[in-house]
Amino acid sequence: MVSQNSYDGIDKYAADLIRHKARQLVGKAGFTEDDRPDLEQELMIDLLQRMRHFNPAKAKKTTFMARIVERHISTILEARFAQCRDWRLCQTSLNEPLDNGEGDTTERIDFLDSEGSLGGGTRETRERLAHEIRMDLDRAIASLPEELRDLCVRLHDSTMAEIAREMGIPRTTLYDRLSKLRDAFREAGLEDYL
């Protein structure tokens, strides 16, 4: 695929350099031939923005351009391999069939919520799950001794330091109670919500 990007009025060396570097990125870090025009544009925009900092007393123009492009490529690759969006971790198709919890299969894309995040199933399934979790939490809180139930309610809106001041007890006492509260939630099978 030949890039359709036009570099009229742009330094020939810069255009050739960017085309070459974008071509080198194809096949690395999950970039495909379809990404090449976008990579070229991103590299060109960054280079043009930074050219105002060029100082001929410090380096040749071609050296400056090469370093700017190489540094931006490093930044692109660093972002691409960042743990939170590592392209290698996303190896599934949105068209992959998944069990929808009702004895049927649904494509993965149908599990996306309105923000584009992968939900736990259909809206009704997620609402039912949230309701069940709320019931489990309410049941666990109701079974707590009064002092732990009070701490649980206060933790919803206050920090440990604020609660200690309000109650007039040392924070160490509160942390002992918090440990007991966590143990109670673990015993109820709710350790994921600690």
Secondary structure as the mmCIF struct_conf table of DSSP 4:
data_model
#
loop_
_struct_conf.conf_type_id
_struct_conf.id
_struct_conf.beg_label_comp_id
_struct_conf.beg_label_asym_id
_struct_conf.beg_label_seq_id
_struct_conf.end_label_comp_id
_struct_conf.end_label_asym_id
_struct_conf.end_label_seq_id
TURN_TY1_P TURN_TY1_P1 ASP A 8 GLY A 9
BEND BEND1 ILE A 10 ILE A 10
HELX_RH_AL_P HELX_RH_AL_P1 LYS A 12 LEU A 25
TURN_TY1_P TURN_TY1_P2 VAL A 26 GLY A 27
BEND BEND2 LYS A 28 LYS A 28
TURN_TY1_P TURN_TY1_P3 ALA A 29 GLY A 30
HELX_RH_3T_P HELX_RH_3T_P1 GLU A 33 ASP A 35
HELX_RH_AL_P HELX_RH_AL_P2 ARG A 36 ARG A 50
HELX_RH_3T_P HELX_RH_3T_P2 MET A 51 HIS A 53
TURN_TY1_P TURN_TY1_P4 PRO A 56 LYS A 58
BEND BEND3 ALA A 59 ALA A 59
HELX_RH_AL_P HELX_RH_AL_P3 LYS A 61 PHE A 81
BEND BEND4 ALA A 82 ALA A 82
HELX_RH_3T_P HELX_RH_3T_P3 GLN A 83 ARG A 85
HELX_RH_3T_P HELX_RH_3T_P4 TRP A 87 LEU A 89
TURN_TY1_P TURN_TY1_P5 LEU A 94 ASN A 95
STRN STRN1 PRO A 97 ASP A 99
BEND BEND5 GLY A 101 ASP A 104
STRN STRN2 THR A 105 GLU A 107
HELX_RH_3T_P HELX_RH_3T_P5 ARG A 108 PHE A 111
STRN STRN3 LEU A 112 LEU A 112
TURN_TY1_P TURN_TY1_P6 SER A 114 GLU A 115
BEND BEND6 GLY A 116 GLY A 116
STRN STRN4 LEU A 118 LEU A 118
BEND BEND7 GLY A 120 THR A 122
HELX_RH_AL_P HELX_RH_AL_P4 ARG A 123 ALA A 142
TURN_TY1_P TURN_TY1_P7 SER A 143 SER A 143
BEND BEND8 LEU A 144 LEU A 144
HELX_RH_AL_P HELX_RH_AL_P5 GLU A 146 LEU A 155
TURN_TY1_P TURN_TY1_P8 HIS A 156 ASP A 157
HELX_RH_AL_P HELX_RH_AL_P6 MET A 160 MET A 167
TURN_TY1_P TURN_TY1_P9 GLY A 168 GLY A 168
HELX_RH_AL_P HELX_RH_AL_P7 ARG A 171 GLU A 187
TURN_TY1_P TURN_TY1_P10 ALA A 188 GLY A 189
HELX_RH_3T_P HELX_RH_3T_P6 GLU A 191 TYR A 193
#
